């Protein structure tokens, strides 16, 4: 889900993430996978964990090597939507 950076910390962004995850659960999805371009200094594993995602792979994207001073990475993430995954921890959307 793409949101403007300024809106990410707003209550409406949290509500939108909550509604989206609940709609996936209601449709019977057990896991959601995604990929995002990240940088060494931005969008690290802590950010994904904060929202309940687990980083399962990070690989360097070489086509940006001459355009960006640091490594550009492609992160593959997964979010477990099953009730068992939510037991014992507060889900932070």
Secondary structure, 3 states (H helix, E strand, C coil): CCCCHHHCCCHHHHHHHHHHHHHHHHCCCCEEEEEEEEECCECCHHHHHHCCEEEEEEEECHHHCCCCCCCEEEEEEEEECCHHHHCCCCCCC
